[in-house]
Amino acid sequence: MDDIVLFPLLIAFLGLLFYGVLRGLQSIWWKPKLLQRHLKKQGIMGTTYRPLIGDMKEYVKLITEAWSKPMTLDHKIVSRVDPFTLKNMQKYGEISMFWSGTSPRLIIKDPKLVIEVLSNKRGHFGKPPLNPNILIITRGLTTLEGYTWARRRRILNPAFHLERLKGMLPVFSSSCSSMIERWQNMTNLEGKCDIDVWPELQKFTADVISESAFGSNYEEGKHIFELLRELVILVIEAMQTLYLPGFRFIPTKKNQRRKKLDREVRSMLRDLIQRKKHSMRLGQSRNDDLLGQLLQSITENNGDDQMTEEDVVEECKQFYVAGHETTSSWLTWTMIVLAIHPDWQEKARKEALQIGQEQELDYRTIANFKIINMILHEVLRLYPPVIALYQHTYKETKIGDITLPAGVDLTLPILLLNHDPEIWGDDAGEFKPERFSEGVYRASKDQLAFFPFSWGPRTCIGQNFAMLEAKMALANILRHFSWELSPSYVHAPYTVMTLQPQHGAQITLHQL
């Protein structure tokens, strides 16, 4: 009798086991080989598929070797920052492929095809499937797709309208003044000091975002973002190891700390939102900070255009993550570059001082900066905070003459495009801000080759915010200090989500 009962169970078990093996073979072998064959038929060359690991071993080997030693003091940083992509393209061409685990990844270094992908007119491209670890940081705008993304973007757009951003300039100025005062207090009797400006500028951008997001609740917002910063560091650590499905649920010390930080951040944001709502109802709080504007959108919009409280929590987290590291990276490399090129530092200082050192900068003045604008764009070209954009095909689609099946990842290498002599000329590796003297579209041989804030419908919503913040900060620093590289500075750009100085950004400041 027992045998009669057990036999069907055994058959069912074997059937499930066989189905699992087939599914495993499908994802690990048949599907990758089919995609590889499809791309190679179209003349796209690249590395040979290795089951499961793909090209991860070679990628880690190249960046470990590149990042183990500093480089000479110049701006030709591609071979150090992104050696794997560079080597792959040198070997297989500007449209080539490699393997990220079981997924083929197509590198596209043709500006016209890149713009076609980012324009996404057919709606077949989207963000690659996200590592689950990243979603603990934020499920805000940049992680959304399709209708959900379009609806959220429509709601958020007014908060980043230029007219509203003009009202935030006093916040930028106040945070910058605090940083400058701190630096002045660090100088010796000769008005000189050595300082690592990388953590200093990170603090400045965090202060700007905290006050822009939370206004009068700035100190509480600042504490929330300190916790969120710790969470980001722990998530980056997790993402730098081999991803194992389900590992994040194992109660290791770091996994538990990540969960605790996430709970604390969410709880504090919810409390702050409730108090902000109450004070707004009583007319006791202005709504010109980001949180106030988001909460106002909840009351003003109905139906599909209404955000939930959890949506607001995620967008507050998103605002910090997206705006903090990128702008601090941009300003840090600007100070390093101007230390290397004191002639341009002096030109920029003269422009910043035109209206008088004691007079507060306003929007009209900042908008009229020409030299500072050229310098900031040239630094963005040479040292883009985000070195590549990533997309994924969710349906079969066509770009140029290439037919892409569903399931292909795409790498759009901003850094390599920005350093390409065919686009920027033989002096592509040199710092020449004058190339932007007639604007972005006339700076290169290809009008569409420069897109530091992405392109098309998903152009960064915070572009104007970042540009105003960077101009305000740089102009104020120039009006109070001159600087050169400290003897302890080591030129070693590398990436940890954004392009960063691996060993810090040591500068010798001289108070004016």
N, C-alpha and C positions, 0 to 999 in steps of 0.2 A: 504493500500500500504506500509505504514511504517513497519507494522508487517511482511510483506512478505520479506522486505529487512533485517530487524533485526534478523529474525529467523535463517538464515544461519550463520550470524555473531555470534549469541549466541551458535549455535552448534559447530562452529569452536573454539570459546573461551573455551567451556566446554571440547572439544577434547584435546586442548592444555593443559588445566588444568589437565585433567586425565593423559595425557602423562607425565607431570611434576611430578605428584604424584608418578606414577610408577617408573620414573627414580630416584626419591628421595628414594623410598623404596628399589630400587635395590642397590643403593650405601650405604644407611644407615643401611639396615637390611639384605636383601637376600644375597648379595655378601659376607659381613663379616661372616655371619653364615655359608655359604657354604665353605669358606676358613678355618674357624675354624674346621668344621667337617672333612675336608680333612686332616688337620694336626693331629687332635686327633686320627683318624683312624690308624695313623702310630705310635701311642704311645707317641706323643709329647704333654706334658701337659702344662698348663699355666692358666692365669687368664680368667675369663668369660667376654665375650664381653659386654660392656655397650655402648649403642648407642651414637654416636658423640664424647663423651669425652674420651671413652676408659679408660685407667689407668692414665690419666693426673692428676687427683685429688690426687691419692696416691703418684705419682711421686713427685709432688710439695710439698706435706706434708713431705715426707721423706727427701728430700734435704734441705727444710727449717729448719727442726729440726736438721739435721746433721751439717748444716753450721752456726747454731746459736751459737755454742760454739766451742772453740778451742780443739785440741787434745793434747795428751802427746807428748813429744819430741822423737818420734820414726818414723820409716818408714812404719808402717802398716797403710796405708792411705786409703785402699779400702772402708772401712765402712763409712768414712767421705766423700770421693770424689764421689762415685757412689753407694749410699746405695740401690737404687731401683733395679739395676741390680743384686747386690749381694743377696738381699733378695729373688728376683724372682728365682734365680738359686738354692739357698739353699732350697727353698720350692718345686720347680718343676724339678730340675735337670740341668745338664750342657748344655743340648739342650732343651730349654724351650721357651715359648712364652708369650707375653703380647700384649696390644693394644695401638697403637699410633693413637688416634682418631678412624677412621674407618679402619685403616690398621693393620693387624696382623704383629707383629715384632718378628722374631725368633732370639733368642740369641744362638750363637754357640761358645762354649768354648772347642772345640776339635781342636788342632793345625793342624791335617791332613785335617780336613774338612775346616778349615779357609783357608789354603793354596790352597785347591781345588777351593774354591770360588774366591780367589784373582787371581789365575791362569786363570780362566775364559776361559777355552779351547773351550767351546761350544759357547761362546759369548752371553750367555743368561742373564748374570748379568750386572748391570750398577749402576750408582749413583742413589739414590732415587730421585723422583721428587723434585726439589729444591723449597724451599720457595721463592716466587717472590722477597721478600725483599733482599735476598742475591745477586740476579743478578744485583742489582744496584751497588754493590761493584766491581764485575768483572764478565766478561763472558770469562775468560781466560781458560788456559789448563785444570785445574782441574774440570771445569764445563762441559766440552765437552764430547761427547760420539762417539763411532763407528768410521766411516771413518774420520769424521771431527777431532776427537781427534788424531787418528793415523797420519794424515797428519800434524797437528800442532806439534805433538811431534817430528816427523821426522825433521821438520824445526828448532825446538828449540834445539835439541840435541847438535849440534856443539857448541852452545854458552855456554854449561855447560860441555864441554869436559875438562878432567883434565888438559891437556896442557894449555888451555886458562885460567883455574882457577889459575894455578900457577902464571900467569901474574897479577892476582888480589891481590896477597899477600901483595904488598906494600900498597894497599888501606886498607886492613885489619889492617896492622901494624900502618898506619898513624892514622886511626880512634881510635885505641886502645891507641896510645900514647897521643892523645888529651884527652881521658877519664882519663888516669892515671895522666896526668898533672893537670887536673881539681881536681882530688881527692887529689893530693899532696898539692894543694893550699888550700884545705879545712882543712888540718890537723893543729893542734895547735903546740906550741913550742916543745911539747914532741913527735911530729910526729904521733899524734893520732886523730881520729875523728869517730863520729857515722854517718852512712849514710844508707839510704834505697837504696840498690843496684838494686831493681826491676826497678824503672823508669830510673836509670842510665844506666842499660844494655839495656833497650828499646831504649834509645837515641843512644847508641853505635850501635846497630844493624840497626837502622834507618839510621844513618850516613853511615854505610857500604853499605847498599842497595842503598842509594841515589847516592853515588859516583860510585859504581859499575855499576849502571844503566845509569847514565848521565855524568860521567866523569867531563869535564871542566864546565858543566852546573849544577854542584853539588848543588849550593845554590838554584837555581830555582827548581831543582828536589826535594830538601828538603822541600821547601814550598808546592809543589804539594802534597807530602806525608803527610804533617801536615794536610792539608785539607782532604786528604783521611782517615787519622786516625780519625778525627772527624766524618766523614761519617760512618766508621766502628762502632764507639761507638753508633751512632744513630740507625744503623741497628740492632745491638745486642739488644738494648732496644726494638725495634719493634718485634724481634724474641722471646723475653721472655714473650710477651703477647699472648693471644689467637688470632690465625690468623683468620681474617674475610675477605673472598674474596672481593676485591674491596676497602677495607678500606684505602689502601695506596694512592688511588686517591682522597680521601677527603682532602680538603685544610687546614688541621690542621697546627699548627705552626711547629711541628717537620717534618711532611711530606713535607712542603714547604722548610724547611731548607735542608732536604735530597736531594731534587730535585735541589736546588740551588748549593749545594756542588758538586753534580754529574756534572752539567753543567760546573762549574768552573774548575774542575779537567780535564774534557775532553777537554775544550777549551785551557787550558794551555798546556796540553800534545800535542795537535795538533800543536800549535804554536811552541813548542820546537822541534817537529819532523820536521816541515818545515824548521826551521833554521838549524837543524842538517843536513838535506838533502842538503841544499844549501852549507854549509861549507864543506861537504864531496865531493861534486861535484867540488869545487874549490881547494880541497886538503888542506884545512885549518883546518881540524879536523881529529883526529885519530878515528878509529872505533873499538878500543879495549874495549870500555864499552859495556854494554848490548844493549843499544839503537842503537849504531853504528852497532853491529853485526846483530841485527834484521833488520835494514834498508838495510844492505848489502845483507841479505838473500832475500829481495824483488827484488833487482836488479839481483841477481845471479840465482834465481829460476824462472821458467816459468810455465804457465798453472796451474795445480792443486796444485803445490808446492809453489805458490806465496801467500804471506800474503798481506792483504790490510792495509791501514793506520789505520783503525779502529781496526783491529786485533792487531796491534802493541800497540795501546792505551790500549787495554784490557790486553795484556801480561805485560806491564809495571805496571799496577795496580795489576795484579796477583802476580808479583815478590815481590812487597811490602807486600801484604796481607799474602802470604804463607811463606815468609822468615823472617818477622820481629818479630812477636809474638813468633813463635816456638823456634827460636834460643835464644831469650832473656829469655824465660821461662827455657830452658835447662841450660843456664849459671847461671841464678838466683838460681835454685835448686842445681846446682853444688857448688856454693859458700856457700849456707846454709848447705849442707851435709858436706863439708870440714870444716866448722866451728864446726860442731858436732863431727867430727872425725879429730882432729888436727894431729894425727899420720900419716894419709894418706895425709894430707895437706903438712906436712914436707917432706914426700917421693916424692911427686909431685914437690915440690919446688927444691929439690936437682937435680931432673932430668931436670927441666927447666933451672937451673943455670949451667949445665954442660959445656956449651959453652961460659960462661961468661955473666955477667949481661948487659954489654954495647953493646955486639955484636947483630946485628939485626937477628932475626930468619928468616930462609929461608925454602924452601920446604923440602930439604933433612933432616934438623933438625926435623921439625914437623913430617915428615913421620916416623922418628925413635923413636918418643916418645912411650914408652910402658906403663909406669905407668899412665901417663895422659890419654892415650887411654883407659886403663882399667877403670879408674875412670869415664870418660865420658860415657862409655857404661853402667856401673852399675847405674849411675844416670838416664840414659835413661830408664833403666829397672824399677827402683823404682818410678821415676817421669816422665813418658812419657808426652811430651807436648800435644799430641793428645791421649786421653784415650780410644778411640774406633774408628773403621772404620765402615762405613755403606754401604750396598749394597741393590739392589732391583732386584727381578726376573721379567724380561720383557717377558719371555716365560717359559713354563713348562720345568723344568730341574731336574737333579738328582745329588745329592752329597752323596757319600757313599751309604747307603741303603735308603736314604730319597728322596722322590719325592716331589718337590716343585712346586706348581702351579704358574702361573703368578700373580703378584700383591702382593707378600710377601716381606716385608722389612726384612733385616738381620742386626743384631748388632754383630760385631766381637770385643769382649771386650779386647783390648790390656792390659789395666791396670790389669784386673783380671788374664789374662794369665801370665803376668809378676810377679805376686805375688803368683802364684799357687805352693804349696809345692810339689805336684806330679811331677811338671816339674823342679823346681829349688832346691828341697830338703827342709828339715825342717827349714833351715835358710833362706828361701825365703824372709822373712821380714827384714833381716839384710843387712847392707851395707858391701859387701865383694867383692871388685873389683877383687880380685885374681881369682874369678870364670871365668873371661875373659882372664886369662893369656895365654891360648892356643887358643885364638880367639873366635869368636862369636859362631861357630858351635859346639864347645866342652864345652860351658859354661853351658849347661843345659842337662837334660836327653833326651830331644827331640831336634834334630838338627834344626828343622824348627819352633821352638816356639818363636823365637825372631825376630821381623820384625818392628823396630821402624820407618822405612821410608816406610812402606807398603811392598808389595811383588808382584812379577810377572811383567806383562807389565806396570802396573801403579805405579811401584816403583817411589818414589819422584825424580823428575828430578834434584832437588837442593841438593841431599844428599851429594855429595862431597863438594859443596859450604858451606853447614852448618857445616860439619865436620872440614874443614880447618879453617873456621871462629872461631869455638868454641875452637879448639886447640890453635890457635894464641892468642886469647883473654885470655884464662885461663893461658897459659904459661907466658904471659906478666904481668898479674896481680900477679901471684906467684912470679915473679922476683922482684917486687917492694913493695909488702905488705904481711904481715901476718894478720890474722883476726880471730875473734870469734863472736859468736852471741851477739848482744846487749841485755842488760837486758829488753829492751822494745819489743823484738821480741816475736811474738805470732805464734805458729805453727798451720797454718790453711789452708792447700791446698784446692783449689776448682777450678771449671772450668767455664771460660767465653770464650768459643771457645777453649782456651788452658788451661793447668793446671797452675794456678797462686797462689801466696801467697795472701790470702784474705785480710790480714792486713799489707801487705808490707813485706820487707825482710831487717830488720834493722841489720846492721853489724857494729862491732867496728873494724876499720882498724888501723894497726900499720905500719908506713912507715919503710922500711928496710934501 
